[in-house]
């Protein structure tokens, strides 16, 4: 396994938990919207900041976030949730960039 892939796996695991397991905790539409609009993006941004601080800026993590979210559209939501794939991609892109600032200071 390449070193870059091994360093990315813990952060991708956080996204998998965020995107695939967290929606099971939503009991109603209001809770689901709270998760999708606040909690899930926050977890994605925090994990991407941690990733960027540890590994610097790489486009791999935001792309992984988008690719990981796409199947959840069909598992947990409906086709109207496709816009969240872009939202999570942009959020992780920004988070990785913020984390990369701290990487350069190390």
HUZIUR-V591109 format. One record per residue. RES is the residue in one letter. OMEGA is omega as a letter, one per 30 degrees, with the letter a starting at -180 (NA if undefined). Layout:
RES/OMEGA ; RES/OMEGA
This chain:
X/l ; X/a ; X/a ; X/l ; X/a ; X/l ; X/a ; X/a ; X/l ; X/a ; X/l ; X/l ; X/l ; X/l ; X/l ; X/l ; X/a ; X/a ; X/a ; X/a ; X/a ; X/l ; X/l ; X/l ; X/a ; X/a ; X/a ; X/a ; X/l ; X/l ; X/l ; X/l ; X/l ; X/l ; X/a ; X/a ; X/a ; X/a ; X/a ; X/l ; X/l ; X/l ; X/l ; X/a ; X/a ; X/l ; X/l ; X/l ; X/l ; X/l ; X/a ; X/l ; X/a ; X/a ; X/a ; X/a ; X/l ; X/a ; X/a ; X/a ; X/l ; X/l ; X/l ; X/l ; X/l ; X/a ; X/l ; X/a ; X/a ; X/l ; X/a ; X/l ; X/a ; X/a ; X/a ; X/a ; X/l ; X/a ; X/l ; X/l ; X/a ; X/a ; X/l ; X/l ; X/l ; X/l ; X/a ; X/l ; X/l ; X/l ; X/l ; X/l ; X/l ; X/l ; X/l ; X/l ; X/l ; X/l ; X/l ; X/l ; X/l ; X/l ; X/a ; X/a ; X/a ; X/NA
